[in-house]
Amino acid sequence: MNEELAVTIGAAARAARQNLGLTQAEVAERVGLVPMVYSRLERGKMLPSVPSLYRLCRELGVSPEVMLDLGGESKGNKSRAREEATPELRRLQHLARKLDAEKLDALLHMATVLSR
């Protein structure tokens, strides 16, 4: 196992999870891992499989480049927008992605009315 890579991925996952205001158990459930295994991943004690890494990136809203510390997206506008989003906004985005078109339209209408 590449210990440096494991620590890099673990630190990136922990930072993204904390930025979203999620617990390890919540992320583990979303990614399909046992909480104890996810905890080991965050501590840099194991490397995720490629499918787990993919799910982790999607659920935490982090690009593979950031997760692997490759420097790709970290300098772009997309990364800055993620850093500025509050945990509440990120949670709302996560929930909105699960809605069907009709419910999403209703949510958009409510948000428009509330923002006036």
N, C-alpha and C positions, 0 to 999 in steps of 0.2 A: 504494500500500500504506500502511496505517495503521501507522507504525513503532512508536508507543507501544503499540498493541494487540499487535503482534508480539513486542515485548519482554516484555509482561505474560504472554502465553501461554507464551513460551519459559521465563521464570523459574519459572512455576508448574509447567510440565512437568519442568524440571530438579529442582526441589525435591521433587516427588512421586516422580520416578525414584530420586533419591538416598535418599529415605526408604524406598523399597522395596528398596534395595540392588541395583538393576539397572544394567546398563551401557546405554549409548546403543544399542549393537548389538542387545541383547536387546529393548529397547522398540521399536526400529525394525522388527524382525522381527515382533513381536506386532501392531504397528499396520499392517504392510504397506507400510512405507516403506524406501527405500534408506538405510543408515546415514548417508551423507553428507548426504542431504536432512534426516534427523531432526536431525543436528547443526546444520544451518542453522536449523532451527525453534527449537531450544533457545537458540541465540545471538540470536534475535530478528531474523534476516535474512529471514524469510519467514513468511507466514500459511498455516496449514493449510486445506485444503478443509473443507467442512462434514462430509463423511463421515470424513475423517481426524481432525478434531477430536472427533467422536463416538467413534471407536475409541480415540483417545488418552485421553479421559475414562474410558471403560470399563476399559481396561487398567491405567491408573494409579490407578483408584479415586478419581477426583476429579470433583466435580460441575462442570458447565459454569459455574455461578456462580463457583466458586472459580477455575477456569481463566481466566475472563474478568475476574476481580477485581470482581465485581458485589456482593459482600458478603452474598449470600443465605445460604448454608449455613455460612459461616466462623464464625458465632457460635453455631451449634447444637451439640447433643450428638453428632451423627453425626460432625462434623468432629473433635471432641475425641477420640472413640474411635479415629478413623483415626490421629491424631497419637500416641496412646499405643501403638498396635500396633507390635510389633517387625518388622523386615524378615523374620525367619523366620516369624512368624505370618502376615504378608501373603502370603508365598510359599506357605505351606501352604494358605491360603484360595484362592489362585489355582489350585493343583493340585487341590484338592477340588472346585472348580466344574467341572472336566473329567471327574470320575468319574461312572459310571452309578450308579443307585440302590443296587445290590447292593454295589458297592465303597465307596460313601459310607457305607453302613450298617456295613460292616466297619471302616472307618476310625474311625467314631464309637465303635464297640465298643472298639477298641484304645485310643483316647484316654481313654475312660471307665475302662478297666482301669489304664492308666498313671497316671491322676490320683489313684488311691486311695492 
